[in-house]
Amino acid sequence: MPRSAGEVCVDEAALAEAAIRRFLAAARRPALIEPGEDRFLLREDTYALEWHGNRLLIQAWDETRNLARRIVGVHEERAGRLELTIERFGGIEGRISLLDVDRAGPAGARRGPRLVFREEFRRALRRQFPEWCLVELSAELNLEESLSAAYPRALIRKGGQGWAAIASPPGATSGVLTFGLIWLDYLRKRERRISVEGLALFVPHAEARVACLRLPFLNPRAARFAAFVYTADGYEDRLDPTDYGNLATKLDSCSSFARTDRNKLPPGSSASARCRLSSASRATTARSVCACVASSSLARRDRTCCSGWSADPRRGRRTSRRSKTWPGRSPGCVRRTPPSG
């Protein structure tokens, strides 16, 4: 007599329970990892594996969080790692992993934060492209196509149009454009039914300058490019790469000079001495600013001969009866005065 689907599910869950208990008995420092969440370290008093009717549930908690998932089966089992198939609300399948932190090595230790960042990238794509369909999202290593696991990558689609997208974790923005172009080229070769028009970059707010300085030098006829910044509190915004250049401006306030000079006073100085030093610092700062403005104005007038002055190609020679060279001015600038009468 054929077995029902419910009996098959129970048998798969029972096999998963045996695999979980076997893994926990052999692991030295087990942890539960769900994509998008920080890991749960599993100790005797921080997890439970129980049957509720014909459903196998695993629960994990710490001081601030609690996680409960229904286990459906085993997806992959290998030394130091166990991937489980779970069922979310609405019957949607997902994945969680059990990892032995002490045996995982550097690559295994980085996997958890990368999965968390991948899910943050998923939410950012849904906010910035609400009318587009997320076709693919991956943070796995692909050595054959030179795709790094450090940068989560995605393909979004709307009708016959598609865009490649890639995100940079903090501290790794210098390579995101390189791997983004590799991802764009790979999708254009693989996807024959849609036109992958461009590449969208998501970079940290503090590191946006690195990527935006390079985007204007790419060929706009080969692909379209867009840059977005994100913050740790879940905020994204689109950038205009032309707003970034190789010029930076800064204006320090007088109070910063005063604080710097005030720190030079020896301990126990009188209040009057501090007041005199603060006044002197403000006066020095004001004179410096005025001198810079004046020198800038003179240089501009000498160079362009502003209104009322004209450049004499003969370098100081009079050009008419009423022309003369004014003291303190460049010899090449003469004052034009209308003839009397």
Number of C-alpha atoms within 10 A of each C-alpha: 3 4 7 8 9 10 11 11 16 17 15 15 24 19 14 22 22 10 17 19 12 11 21 19 10 12 19 14 16 22 20 24 22 18 20 18 16 14 18 20 19 21 14 6 9 14 19 15 16 13 14 9 7 13 15 20 18 19 16 21 17 13 6 5 9 12 14 14 17 22 26 25 22 21 14 11 15 8 12 21 20 21 20 21 20 22 15 14 8 6 8 8 13 15 17 18 21 24 29 25 19 15 16 16 11 10 8 16 15 13 19 21 18 20 23 17 22 24 19 18 25 19 14 20 21 14 12 13 14 10 11 17 15 18 11 12 17 16 20 16 14 10 9 6 10 12 19 18 17 23 24 27 27 25 22 20 19 14 9 9 14 24 24 25 25 26 31 26 18 13 11 14 21 13 15 23 23 10 19 24 17 14 22 24 14 15 19 18 9 10 11 9 10 16 15 23 15 19 23 23 23 26 29 20 16 12 16 21 17 16 20 23 15 13 18 14 8 11 10 11 6 9 14 15 19 16 20 21 19 20 13 10 6 10 11 19 13 14 14 12 19 10 9 17 11 6 5 6 4 5 5 8 10 15 13 12 15 19 13 12 15 17 10 9 13 8 7 6 10 10 9 9 12 16 13 11 18 20 13 14 21 18 13 14 18 13 12 12 12 12 12 12 12 12 12 12 13 16 13 12 16 18 13 13 19 14 7 10 16 15 18 16 10 10 13 17 15 15 14 11 10 12 16 16 17 12 7 6 13 18 16 18 25 23 19 17 13 10 9 5 3
